[in-house]
C-alpha cells in the first residue's frame, strides 16, 4: 500500500507541475518508463547477486535516494489540494 501511495503522489506532483497537455504526457511517459525500468533492473539485480548478497541492492537504492533527496526538496513544490476532498475508496482499491 505504501508503494501505491508513493506512485499516486508522484503522479499528483506531475499533474500539478505540468499543466500543458503535451508536457504532461511527456513527463508521465518518463515517469512510467522510470518505474518500469526500476522494477526490471531491481528484479534482474536481485537475481544476479543471489540470496546471499541481498543487502547490496538495498544499500544502492538507499544511496541513490539520499543523493536525490536534496534536489527533490529544493525543486518539488507542495502538491496539496486547495480544499479537502473525500477519499475515493474504489479508486484507491483499484490503484492498489
ABEGO torsion letter per residue (X at the ends): XAAAAAAAAAAAAAAAABABAAAAAAAAAAAAAAAAAAAAAAAAAAAAAEAAAAAAAAAAAAAAAAAAAAAAAAABBBABBABBBBBBAAAAAAAX
